[in-house]
Amino acid sequence: MDGYDLIAHCLKAEGVKWMPCFPANSLIEAAARVGIRPLVFRQERGGINAADGYSRQTRGAPPGVFASQSGPGVENSFGGIAQAWGEGVPMVFLPGGAGLGGYDVSPNFSATKNYASVTKLALSIDRIDRTTTQIRRAFHAARQGRPGPVVVEMHGDVLGQQVPEGAAERYQPSTMMRSVPSRGDVKDAVKALLDAQRPVIWAGQGILYADACEELKAFAELTQIPVITTMQGKSAFPDDHPLALGSANRTAPKAVFKWLGMADTVLAIGSGLTRTGFGLPIPEGKFLIHSTVSVEDINKDYAADLGLVGDAKLTLETMIDEAQAVLGEDGRAEDGHTVESIAATKAEWLGEWAPLLNSDEAPINPYRVIREINRCVDHADTVVTHDAGNPRDQIMPFYHASQPRGYIGWGKTTHLGYGIPLVIGAKMANPEKFCMNFMGDLAFGHTGMEIETAVRAEIPITTVVINNLTMGGYDEKMPVAMGKYGVGNQSGDYAGVAQALGAKAVHVTDVAGIAPALEDAKRANAEGQVAMIEIRTRQETRFSTYPDLLRPA
C-alpha cells in the first residue's frame, strides 16, 4: 500500500462515498479501489462547486472532497475554493503537488502558499509517516468553528512510497466538537430579549449546520420573537410560520425591512455578520446579541453588546431553558398583535408584487416563472438553488422554503454558473428529492457543459434558464457599451445545447407552458433523466427592496 492508497482508506473512514475530481491525480484510482465513486467534471470549478453543494446538504458530515492534478489543476481550482471560503463551506481539497524537489521553486504553483488566504488550513504531506496526521487535521479543521475549506497538497515523490503495514487500520476519524456559552452570558442575553420592546432574531446558516432548526422555532414561539433568516440561512425557519419575516439578501420581503428597521434588539445567531455588497446591513442603534461558533466573528463588522460563543443548537437549548425559567414551561401567549401585523405586511407586500407575479406578458416576466415554480413543486420534497445576479435577487424573497435545507441560498461571493454543479452535489446528497437550479442565460455560459456531467453520471437534476438575451441590469451601468456595441447581449439556444448533451430539454415562450414544462421535468428526473427548461423572459430590473424602512422615522 502506498500513500495514495492510505489516503483513500482515510477518506473511507471519514464517511466519504464519492469524490468529484479532474485528472490526473493518483488518488482517483486509489479511491475507486476502496469503493469511493470518482466523478470527473468538465473543469475544476464544477467539481468543487458540487462538493460544496454536497457539504451544505450533509452539514459537513462528511464534508465534500475534491481532487485535482498538480500545476494547472491547482491554479484552476482557486475560484471554487475561494467561493467555499467566502461562503463558510466545509470541504477538503486534495491537489497534486510539484514534489519535494520543486514545490518551492518558481514558477511551480505552491498550493500551501497560494491557498493560505482562502482556506482554514493549508497543509502539505512532505513525509510519508505524516499522511494520516495531515488528513485527520484537514477533516477536523474543515468542520470545527466556522466551517471552511482545507487544502492538503499531495507530493507524488512522497505518496508514491510504501507505508507501514496496518497504517490504514490505525487511522482514527475526526469527531465533531461542540461548545456552549456560559450560563451567565445566556441569562443576560435572554433577559435583554425579554425586556426588549421590539426584538428580532437574525438567523444564519449556522442554524442549518448545527441542525438547530427545531430549537430556533421553539425559542421563537416560546418568546414570540419574529425571525429573519439570512440568504444563506433561508429554510432554517419555515417561510409560512406566523413569526417568519422572510430572508434577507440585498432583496427581501417588505416585512424584513420593516421589522429590522424598527427593532430595538437583535439576536444574530448562526451568522458571521459579515458586511458584503450582497447582504442587508443591520442598522445602527440596535442592542446587538451576537451568537456564533467563531469568536473571531464577534466585533468583526458590528459592535456587539453581548457575545455568545458556541454551537447554535446547544446555545438555543440553553436559551430555551433560561426563557422557560422566566416565562414558565409554555412561554408567552401568542402575540396576536405581532402575528397579525406580520400577516398584514406580507399581504400588503404580495399585493404590491401581484401584477408581476401574475403577469401574462410576453416575453415572460421572471417573477411569473417564480410564482409557477412555487405552485408546481412539492416544497417538502424539493431542493432549490439559484445562480448569481438578477435570478438570485428575484427568486430569494418569493420562493417558499418550508423544510430545512430545502433551499440553498448563496452569494456572499458571487460566481456565475455556480448553480448547476451546486445542485449536482445537492442531488448526490438527496437522491430521492427533486433538485432544481434557477439561473440566467449568462450564468449558463459558464458551466452549462456540466449538464453533460450530470447526464454521464446519471444524476437527474433540473435546470431552469431564464433567457432575456442580455446581461440583466447592465444596460443602466454600461449604456454606451451595451447600446452602441452590444456588449453583453448574448443569445443562443441553450435548451438545444442541453439536448445535444443528452438532457431532456424544453423551450417555453408563453406563460401557459411554464407549469407543463416543470411537470415534464419532474417526471423526467423521476425516470433518471436530466432536464433543462429554457424560458424566454423579459429583462426585469424591479426588485423587492424597501431601504427607507431601515431608516429611523
Secondary structure, 3 states (H helix, E strand, C coil): CEHHHHHHHHHHHCCCCEEEEECCCHHHHHHHHCCCEEEECCCHHHHHHHHHHHHHHHCCCCCEEEEECCCHHHHHCHHHHHHHHHHCCCEEEEEEECCCCCCCCCCCCCHHHHCHHHCCEEEEECCHHHHHHHHHHHHHHHHCCCCCEEEEEEEHHHHCCECCCCCCCCCCCCCCCCCCCCHHHHHHHHHHHHHCCCEEEEECCHHHHCCCHHHHHHHHHHHCCCEEEECCCCCCCCCCCCCEEEEECCCCCHHHHHHHHHCCEEEEECCCCCCCCCCCCCCCCCEEEEEECCHHHCCCCCCCCEEEECCHHHHHHHHHHHHHHHHCCCCCCCCHHHHHHHHHHHHHHHHHHHHHHCCCCCCECHHHHHHHHHHHCCHHHEEEEECCCHHHHHHHHHCCCCCCCCEECCCCCCCCCCHHHHHHHHHHHCCCCEEEEEEEHHHHHHHCCHHHHHHHHCCCCEEEEEECCCCCCHHHHCHHHHHHHCCCCCCCCHHHHHHHCCCEEEEECCHHHHHHHHHHHHHHHHCCCCEEEEEEECCCCCCCCCHHHHCCC
